[in-house]
Amino acid sequence: MKVIQEKIDLNHLDKTNWPTYRFDEIAGKISETVKPEEAEVDIYVGLEHLDGEDIHIRRKGVPDDVKGSKLRCYPGDIIFGKRRAYQRKAAIVDFDGICSAHAFVFRANPDVIDPKLFPFFLHSDQFMHRMVDISVGGLSPTINWGDLKSQEFLLPPKDQQAQLAQLLWAMDEVIERENALLNRVKQSYETLINQFMIHGNYVDGQLIKTKCGLLDSRIETYKLKDCLLAKPMYGANASSKPYELDSPRYIRITDIDDEGNLIKEDKVTIDSSDYEQYVLSDNDFLFARTGNTVGKTLLYKNEMGNAVFAGYLIKFDINEELLNPKFLFYFTKSLKYESFKRKMIKVGAQPNINSEEYQSMVLPKFSIEVQNELCKKLDDLKSNIDLVKVKISSSQSLQKSLINQVF
């Protein structure tokens, strides 16, 4: 990468003589439509399978998942989400398949742009900001081809494009190696949780069926309700207002991510002066009882800052002589917990689990010393996961900066 940077100084690119092209000169729109049942392919990609600001497709569906005409795509094409362009979804196809009709399928014109450089151009601020500007509609703004094809863009000369593409792909390789490392650490984390919740510290034991699923026959069980100091408490039924430093954060179900972390963005405070009973204490365990987030959990820690919790969350005050709250939190990352949720969730207008049902959750019973031992191991793995995520975020920021220096 250093060699390429010496040949092309990205900090001092002279763009005065760079050519300008209409988008329909840069790429073609592939409009081959096909019905899923007639496509004779095994892969379907919808917009839900694309991640924002990622040139790779990391999830896929199958044609049987969908109905209606879809777009055919081929290796080297780009699937671009034409709805909600602000989500910045554009990814490279490396398979024969079909994709959502709510996407464009683009194919680079190699006479104008190096196909290896093309996906990075689509992720440049120059291109993405223009896509937002020309989108039309209210709830689901969409790009029309008639508006897009005539848009003009500045491109680097052809004799520089291969080197620029090599630089950007080298950065992408760094990110992919870091992603691979993240997946390995996550797999170790998940394996340790799931194996421990079956075997504990025992080896070569007989597995038996219990109300907590398969367990080593030497492991006893208890219910969550046996480990509580007080009756579970529902959150505040109050509205929110913009966050202020001298006010408690108002934690809503949408503030908890899938991994049980407290999201840092979009903080609010409670719009009420009567909130003392909802103030959280260290090691309070929160459970999301309804909606699409049902089953999410958060272990509140004092370092998260002064906070109160909202309705649709239930607080459990754990007896720490019997159950380490962090052990309970890690249990909710296990396959046993997923099985419990599937059994208990009531499906309706809003899926939900009430506090009585949640208290019936059966847990493997270990001594506090054994629980602490597992938590220490998982804390270390979780710290490694967080460190790798920081590295990936830093690399992605650098990649984005490089893309915008080029375009």
N, C-alpha and C positions, 0 to 999 in steps of 0.2 A: 504494500500500500504506500510505503514511503517513496518508493521509486516513482510511482505514478504521480504523486503529489509534487515531486520535483519537476516533472515534465509539464504539468498543468497546475499553476498556482491558483487554487480556488478563491483565495482572498483577493486576487487581482485579475479576475477574468475580464478581458476586454470584449464587451458585447456590442460594440458600436457597429460592427459589420456582420453581426449575426442575422441570418435570414428569418423572415416571418412567413408562416404558413397557415392556411385555413385548416381547421381540424379534419375536414374530410380529405385533405391532402396528406395529413399525418397518419390517419388510420381509416380503415373501412369498418362499417357497421355490418356485422353478419346477421342476416335476418332469416336464416333457415329454421323453419318451425317444424315441429313434429309432435305427435301425441305420445305420451309416456309409454303406452302399451305397444307402440309400433317403433320405438326408438332403437331397439336392439342394442342397448347399452345398459350398464349396471349402476351408473352413478348419476345422481341428481344433486344439484347445488341450488339452494334457495338463498335469499338474502340473509336469512337467519344463520346460515353456515359461514358467512363472511365476517371477519373481525375488522373493525375500523383501523385504518392506518397500518394494515398488514398486507403484504403482497402475496402471502401464501394462504392456500385453502387448507384449513386444519380439521374441518369437519365435513361430512358428506351425508347425503341421504340416498334413497333408492327410488327409481321411477314409480314403484308401487305406492309411494307415499303421497303422490299428487295426481291431480286430474287436470284436463284441459291442455291446450297447446303450450308447448315449452320451446325454448330456443336450443338449437344444437350448438355444441361447442367442441373444439378440438385442441390438442396440445399446442401451447404457444399463444392461444387466444387469451384475452383478458375479460373477466366478468366484472362489470361496473354497475353498482347499484344506482339506478337513475332516480329512485325515490329516496327522499331525505338525504340529499347529497352531503349534508353537513356531517353525516356519519362516516364519511370518507372510506367507503368500501370499494376496493378495486383489487382483484387478485388474479394470479396467473393460473391458467388451466394446464394441468399436466396429465390429462386423461381424455378419453373419448366419453362424452356424457351430454347431459341436458341441464339447462338451468332455468331459473325463474324468468317469466316474461316481464317481470318488473325490473329487469336488468338490461343493459346493453351488452352485447358481445362485440368487442373490438379486436381488430387484427391490424398490427402495425404495418405501414407501408415502408419496406426496407430501403426504398430509394430516398426516403426523406428522414427516417429515424431508425436507428439501430434497434431491432426488436428487443435486445437485452436492456436497452436504456428506456424503452417505452413505458414499462410499469412504474418506474421511478418518476417519470414525467407526470403520469396520472396522479401521483401522490404529492406533487409539488403544490405549494400554496398558490402559485400562479394559476394552476389548473383548477384546483378544488374551490378556491374562492370564486372563480368565474362560474363554476357549476352551481354554486349556491345562488349567485346573482341572477342566473337565467332560469332557475327553477320557478315553476308556476303552481298555484294551488294553495290551499289553506292547511288542513290537518296533515296532508301527505304530499308536500311539494314535490313535483316531478319535472324532469328535464325532457324537453321535446327535441327529437333529432333535428327538426327543422331549424331550431334555434342554435343547437350545438354545432352543427356542421359548418356554419359560417364564421364561428369564433376564430380569431387569429392569435397565434402564439409564437413567441420568439424561441428558436431552437439553436443549439450549438452547431457549428459546421460539422459536416459528416466526418471529416478527417480527425475530429477530436472525440467523436461520440464513443468509439470503442474503448478508448482509455478511460473516459468518464464512467462508462458502464462497468468496466473492470474495477474501478475504485468503489463504486456503490455496491457491487456484488461482494467485494471483499468485506465491506462493513456488514452486509447481510449475513455472511458466513459467520462472523463473530457473534451476531445475535442468535443465529440458529444453534451454534455450539452452546451458548449460554442457556437457550431454551431446552436443549437436550439435557444439560446438567440439572436444570430445574425439574424436569420430568423425572429424572433418576432420584433426586432427593425427595420429591413428592411421593414417588412409589415406595421408597423406604419408609417414609412417614406413615402412609396408609397401610402398608404391610404390617408394620410394628403394631399399630392400633388393632387391626383386625385379628392378627394372630394372638395378641395378648388377651383380647376379650374372649377368646375361646380356650386358650391353654394356660393363661396366667404365667407363673414362673415354673410350671410343671412341664415335664417332658415324658413322652412315651406313655401317656395316660389314655384311659378308655373314654371315648366321647359318648355322651348321652344326650337325649333330647330333653330340654327344659323349657320353661316359659320365657327363658332368655335365649332360646335357640340352642344349638349344639354347644356343650361345655365339657371340659374335663370333669369326670365324675367326682373329683375331690373338691371342686369349687362350689360353694354355696351361693344362694341368691337372696336378694332382698328387693323391696320396692322403694321407689323414690319417696313415697309418702312416709316410709319408716325413717327417713334421714332428714326430716324437716324440723326446724325449731318453731315455726309459726305457720299459720294458714297462708297459702299463696295469695299474692296481692295483684290485682289488676291495675294497669297504669292509669294515668290522669286522662280524663275526658275533657281536654281543653285545646284550644287552637294555639297556633304558634305565631311568632313574630321574628323579625330579623335578629340575629345573634348579637349580643353585647358582651364585652369582656367581663363585666361585673355581674352577669346573670348566669344561672346554670344552663348548661346545654340541655335541650329537650330531645331525648333519644327516641326516634320513631322506628317502626319496623323497616323502613326504607334506608335507615342509616346503618344497617348491619349487612355486610356482604356475605357471599355464599360460604366463605371460610370462617365466619364468625369474628371478623374484624370490624371495628368501628370506622366507618367511612369518614374521612377528614373533611370532605367538601360539603357544601350546602348545609352548614350548621345553622340551627335556629334555637330560640329560647321559648319558654312557655309563656303564653299570653294570659297569665293569671298570677295573682299574689298569694293564692292559697295552694301551695305546692309542697309544703314541708314534709307531708307524709309520703311523698313520692321521691324524696332525695335518696340517691343510691349510696350504698356503703361498699367498701372493699369486699370483693368476692361474692357480691350479689349475682345470682344467676338469672338471666332473662331469656324468655322463650316467646317466640312469635306465634300467636295462637290462631291466626286467620289469614286469608288471602293467599296470593301466590307465594308469599314468603313463609307460609306456615311451616313450623319445625325449625326455623333458623334459631340459633342460640348465640348469646353474648355473655362472656364472663366479665363483669365490670371490675375494673381496677382503679384505685385512686389516682394513678398517674394519667388516667384518661380525662381528668378534670372534673370539677363540680358538675353534677348532672342529675336530671330527673327523667322518668320514663313515661312514655305515652300509652294511651289505650291501644289495644291489640297486642300489647306485651304483658306477660305475667312475670312477676318477680318471685323467686324461690329463695328462702333463707335457709341455708344448708347447715346441718349439724356437722361441724368439721371434725368431731371426734369419731364420726362414722364414715363420712364421705368427704374427700377432698373436692371442693367445687371445681377445681381444674380437672380432676379425673372425670367428673361428670361432663364437663365441657368436651374433653377428648372422647368420651364415650359417644357423644352426639356426632362425632365424625366417623363413626364405625358403620359397618354394614348392618350390624344388629339394630342400630338406631334407625337406619333407613327401613328395615323390615317393620319395626314398631310403628313408624309413621304411616306406612302403607296400610297397616291394619287399622289404625285409629282415625285417620283423617275422614271426616264426613264430607262427602262431595255434594255441593249444591251451588247456589249463586256465589257463595264464598266458602271455599274449603276451610275447615276449622277443626281444632282439637281443644276441648275445654280443660280447665285445671284439674278436675277430678280424673279425667281420662289420662292426662299427662302424668299425674301422680301414681298411676297404676303401672308405670314403666318398670320393668324388672331389670335389675343390674346384677352383674357378677360381683360377689362380695369378697373383697380383699382387705387385708389389714391396711391401716393408714400408711405403714412403712412401705408396703408393696406398692400402694397407689402413688406415693411420693416418688418412688424409684422410677416408675413408668413415666410420670409427669416430667421428671428431670430429663430422661432420654428424649421425650417428645419435644420438650422445650428447646433442646439443643438442635434437633432436626428442624423445628419451626424457625429458629433463628437463622439456620443455614438457608432455608427457603426464602426468608425475608432478605437476606444478603444478596442472594442470586437475583431476586426481583429488582433490587436497587441497581445491580449491575446492568440488567437488561434495560431498565428504564433509562439509565445513563447512555447506554449504547444506542437506544432508539432515538434519544434526543440528538445525539451526534449525527446519526444517519439522517434525521429530518433536517438538521442544519446543513449537511452536505448537499442534500437534494435541493434545498432552496438556494444554496450558493450557485449550483449549476443552472437552475431554471429561474 
